[in-house]
């Protein structure tokens, strides 16, 4: 499985990893999604961003169970900014998924904070 944040996001978007004309766009949207996650309190390091295809998912400082949600969340946010669906019901469904993931990630963060002595 691809570990590069940029390459795996491009793959899910339907872009070939070697096709680079849209890399700046995709990176910008990925970093915007990470900024939202930081505002939700999910980045204990105080900010995370990528510059190219060398940054891997394993570098994002969350638990493995949260990382699965983060990956899908980042993809959805990038998809909605880079190549949104044509039909409004698809847009609504994606936005609902985004809201659910934000809620779940925030809830997991709150539980983790309660466990810290």
Buried (B, 14 or more C-beta within 10 A) or exposed (E): EBEBBBBBBBBBBEBEEEEBEBBEEBBEBBBBBBBBBBEBEBBEEEEBBBEEBEBBBEEBEBEEEBBEBBBBBBBBBBBBBBBEEEEEEEEEEBEEBBEEBBEEBBEBBEEBEEEEE
